Each structure stands twice: as C-alpha cells, then as structure tokens.
Amino acid sequence: MDIAFTPEQLAFRDEVRAFIAARLPAATRARLRQGHLPNKEETVAWQRILAERGWSAPHWPREYGGAALGQAERLILLDELYRAPAPLPQIFNMNMLGPVLMKFGTPAQRDFFLPKLASLELWFCQGFSEPGAGSDLASLRTSARREGEFYIVNGQKTWTSTAQWADWMFALVRTNPEARKQEGISFLLIDLKTPGITVRPIRSIDGTDHVNEVFLEDVKVPAAHLVGEENKGWDCAKFLLANERTGIANVGLCQERLQLARELAGVDVLAADAALRRELAVLDAEIRALELTNYRFLLTPSQQAALPAFASVLKLKGTEIQQELHALLARLAGADGLEQPVSAEEGPHLVQRYLFSRALSIYGGTSEIQKDILARTILA
C-alpha cells in the first residue's frame, strides 16, 4: 500500500527537499549524521532559515509567523527534515507553548511571545516533571502563592530538557493545595533570569547535560504571566500534550538511521552476512508499516475520534524501532565507536547516541504508560 499524495503534496515535498539541499549548512548535516544531537546555535540558525517560509511553525496561522500547512504537508516537512538530517524546530516553543498561547493566552501574551517563539529569540523549556511527579504529573508540589500582582513560586522541577540553554520556562504550579489534584494547578511563564532560580545539569549516561534540575526559591512571577485561568492549568496541560501527536512516531528519523546503517555496513559486509541483511529487511518493513499507520491515523479524523489511544501505538512502536536502530548502529560502529570523540562537537557519536536512546521509552510518556492505555482501551 502506498501513501496517496496529491500532485500538490508531491510538489511541496520536492520544494522542501530543494530548500533543505540549498540552505542546510553542511557542517550541521555532518554532525547530525554522526549521531550528535543539534546544539543551540545550530537549532537557532536553522529555525531562522525555516522561518523565511513560515516552516519554523508550519501549523501556525500566518498572522503568527506560521505557514498554515495542512496535516499532510506538516508531516511531509517533518519527515524531510529528519531524512536530511536537519535540526527540527524547537519543540517546546513551536509544538507546545505556541498552540497553548493561541488557545488560552491573552492578546498581550500572544503579541509579545509568539513572534519571539517563532524566531527563537526566546528559548522555552518545559517545567512539568518533579521528583515524585513524572508519570503522575498531577501530583506536582511546586507552589505558587498570589501576593498582589505577583505569584511567589517555590519548588523543584527535574528532567528539564534544554533548561541550560533556555531563557524562559512554562511550568505547572500548584495554586490551590486544598483542591483535588488536577483542579488546583495553574500554568505560568517564568523568566529564568529571575532571582531565586538555580539550574543544575544532570549528567546522563551518554556524557551530555541535556536534562537538568531547576530549583525555585521565592521566585516572583508577574501575575500577567498566568496563562488561562488560575487553578485551570490542567486544561492547558491536556491541550499541550495532545499537540505532541504529530510526528510522535519519528518515521523520517527511522528512515534516515536505517539508510546510515546500510552505508556503514557496506556492500561487501551485506553480501556476506545473511543475518544482517535479514535484520535490515525486517527493520525496513517495520518502518514502512509504521509510516503507513502514522499517516492513516493522523490524516483520518474519524480514526482519531474512534481510537484516541492510537497515539500510544505510534509512540510505543516508534520508540522500539528507534532503539533497535541505535543499537544496530552502535554495533556497526565497532571498536571505533567506543572511542570518546575529542569534543562533543567532533567525531562519530553513534555509541553515545545509542546510550541516549534508552531515554526514548521514558520521556513523552513511558512505554509502560502507553501499554496501560492500550490495555484499558482493549478491555473497555
């Protein structure tokens, strides 16, 4: 079964490919091919290039700097960025906070923040998880007490991705400790330069500081930075998490990593190793099935309504395939892959990327949570 793109969609795909080929810096592409994650400078530079076409925020309305692309075109763009490979638009700005501000923000908040989100003039991180409040997010304890025109925030966030690069954080805080868990939470925008904030890196197994702890001690946040209504932040959070569905399977990334595995193996090794050929063929078939499932689900509103847990299928299977691919690439890298590069910016990084990939089954909703969701759906 092939994906039935319209002639206009095929022309858009050709346009995206030509744009990436002409504008993506060669050094950025080379680093990502080696297994490195994009750094802040690469992400900002590339997002501003994409913004020339509105592609840094492809699903946003044009009046906010987006391209107002349909779901199919948005998926085409995402897959082509993965295949290049190129940095993706910064997810916390574009896929999470931006849509929340459009739905729940005040006109002043939208006018001030949305252009800066699209251009990455401001880099946001997500302050949701806490010690003891990860999968059970509603158990969070970071408090915000209203005093006049400010909230006084105290608490701790953890596993906060890119906080070391961020200018601001959008955070869930407890504003009514007496209410039921979900009903006493508010959604705040917090300037990380505010006194009382400490960002402490967490060194992960791959040797990077991608995640952080964020400590807040008597932090004064203007009440004007409350998004939506006080104690109604859970509505913002649910809307935000629903917006993560597009691209959750990471099909383009899987295709790009599979092609790299073929290249690393080489013609001679593939000719002599039937087991490796079989492994690559199985991965190819699984990625193709994932791609068809992804498009069928995301482009068919009736299926989304009938099977809301289908996003769990995409997240779960996409995670499993990515982890298998990163393990294969680490194996193909051989002894050379065990050598630590001279710096985080140089040399192959395939073993380190394999180690980083272990987190895929945790963030964005653990694999165990996805299985629970699917089990409840089946038994309902």
Sequence and secondary structure as in RCSB ss.txt:
>XXXX:A:sequence
MDIAFTPEQLAFRDEVRAFIAARLPAATRARLRQGHLPNKEETVAWQRILAERGWSAPHWPREYGGAALGQAERL
ILLDELYRAPAPLPQIFNMNMLGPVLMKFGTPAQRDFFLPKLASLELWFCQGFSEPGAGSDLASLRTSARREGEF
YIVNGQKTWTSTAQWADWMFALVRTNPEARKQEGISFLLIDLKTPGITVRPIRSIDGTDHVNEVFLEDVKVPAAH
LVGEENKGWDCAKFLLANERTGIANVGLCQERLQLARELAGVDVLAADAALRRELAVLDAEIRALELTNYRFLLT
PSQQAALPAFASVLKLKGTEIQQELHALLARLAGADGLEQPVSAEEGPHLVQRYLFSRALSIYGGTSEIQKDILA
RTILA
>XXXX:A:secstr
      HHHHHHHHHHHHHHHHHS HHHHHHHHTT    HHHHHHHHHHHGGGTTTSTTS GGGT     HHHHH
HHHHHHHHTT     HIIIIIIHHHHHHH  HHHHHHHHHHHHHTSS EEEE  BTTBSSSGGG   EEEEETTE
EEEEEEE S TTTTT SEEEEEEES TTS GGGGEEEEEEETTSTTEEEEEE  TTS   EEEEEEEEEEEEGGG
EESSTTBHHHHHHHHHHTT TTTT HHHHHHHHHHHHHHHHHHHHHH HHHHHHHHHHHHHHHHHHHHHHHHHT 
HHHHHH TTHHHHHHHHHHHHHHHHHHHHHHHHGGGGGS  SSTTSS  HHHHHHHHGGGGTTTS HHHHHHHHH
HHHH 
